[in-house]
Amino acid sequence: MNLYAPNIALFVISGCLAFVGVMASLPIELPIPGIVLENSALYIFLGWFLLSVGTVLPPRNAETAQPAAPDASSR
């Protein structure tokens, strides 16, 4: 199995989700509605899952992201 470095944006988002999950499991009140102790494990799992998916999927190359130019001989 090949592993790749995740996209930096995905890395930041998964870290934020895991941090919010850990903060929700602490006995403090967060000013964000819906982030409670019952959902904390879900946020931690989602952060871990996004990071693991980001390391398994190969990065997109610039060549494959752009559509191929039409060939003049194919007309």
C-alpha positions as CSV (number, residue, x, y, z in Angstrom):
1,M,0.0,0.0,0.0
2,N,1.4,3.4,-1.0
3,L,0.8,6.3,1.4
4,Y,1.0,9.9,0.3
5,A,1.3,13.2,2.2
6,P,-2.2,14.7,2.7
7,N,-3.3,18.0,1.3
8,I,-2.5,20.8,3.8
9,A,-6.1,22.0,3.9
10,L,-7.3,18.5,4.7
11,F,-4.7,18.2,7.4
12,V,-5.8,21.5,9.0
13,I,-9.5,20.5,8.8
14,S,-9.0,17.1,10.3
15,G,-6.9,18.6,13.1
16,C,-9.6,21.2,13.8
17,L,-12.2,18.4,14.0
18,A,-10.1,16.3,16.3
19,F,-9.4,19.4,18.5
20,V,-13.1,20.3,18.7
21,G,-13.9,16.7,19.6
22,V,-11.3,16.7,22.4
23,M,-12.6,20.1,23.7
24,A,-16.2,18.8,23.7
25,S,-15.2,15.8,25.8
26,L,-13.8,18.1,28.5
27,P,-16.1,19.3,31.3
28,I,-16.2,22.8,30.0
29,E,-19.0,24.5,28.1
30,L,-18.3,25.5,24.5
31,P,-20.2,28.4,23.0
32,I,-21.0,26.4,19.9
33,P,-24.5,24.7,19.9
34,G,-24.5,21.0,19.1
35,I,-21.0,20.3,20.2
36,V,-21.7,18.2,23.4
37,L,-20.1,15.3,25.1
38,E,-22.3,12.8,23.2
39,N,-20.9,14.0,19.8
40,S,-17.2,14.3,20.8
41,A,-16.2,10.8,19.7
42,L,-17.8,11.5,16.3
43,Y,-15.8,14.6,15.7
44,I,-12.5,12.8,16.7
45,F,-13.4,9.9,14.4
46,L,-14.2,12.2,11.5
47,G,-10.9,14.0,11.9
48,W,-9.0,10.7,12.0
49,F,-11.0,9.3,9.0
50,L,-10.4,12.4,6.8
51,L,-6.7,12.3,7.5
52,S,-6.5,8.6,6.8
53,V,-8.4,8.9,3.5
54,G,-6.1,11.8,2.6
55,T,-3.0,9.7,3.0
56,V,-4.4,6.7,1.0
57,L,-5.7,8.6,-2.1
58,P,-3.0,9.6,-4.6
59,P,-2.5,13.3,-5.3
60,R,-3.9,14.7,-8.5
61,N,-1.4,15.7,-11.0
62,A,-1.7,19.0,-12.9
63,E,-1.8,17.0,-16.2
64,T,-4.7,14.8,-15.2
65,A,-6.7,17.7,-13.6
66,Q,-6.7,19.6,-16.9
67,P,-8.7,18.3,-19.8
68,A,-6.7,17.2,-22.8
69,A,-6.5,19.7,-25.7
70,P,-8.4,18.7,-28.8
71,D,-6.2,17.1,-31.4
72,A,-6.2,18.7,-34.9
73,S,-5.9,15.4,-36.6
74,S,-9.1,14.0,-35.0
75,R,-11.4,16.5,-37.0
